[in-house]
Amino acid sequence: MKVKKIPERMCTGCSVMKPKKELIRIVKGKDEDISVDLTGKKPGRGAYICRDLKCLEQAFKTKRLERNLGLKVNEDVYNRLKNEILGDNPEA
């Protein structure tokens, strides 16, 4: 019997490999817009972050998210991520 491999991605904040389903994906689309991709299916360059405020703050402080996406990440993307992590997401 073949065991299905679970896809893993590295968190931008803490640099730990975790199962893709446990992480939040941030994606840079074709028109250079950055959005939070909760489905994990949007096309574009993606970066992943743990559902942990410390990881988000670390990624923000070191500008690692900006380096991974190759684009300046504005404050409201960080605020949307923070809301998603804290569980008070108005978009859901």
Sequence and secondary structure as in RCSB ss.txt:
>XXXX:A:sequence
MKVKKIPERMCTGCSVMKPKKELIRIVKGKDEDISVDLTGKKPGRGAYICRDLKCLEQAFKTKRLERNLGLKVNE
DVYNRLKNEILGDNPEA
>XXXX:A:secstr
       EEEBTTT  EEEGGGEEEEEE TTS EEEESSS  SSEEEEEES HHHHHHHHHHTHHHHHHTS   H
HHHHHHHHHHHT  TT 
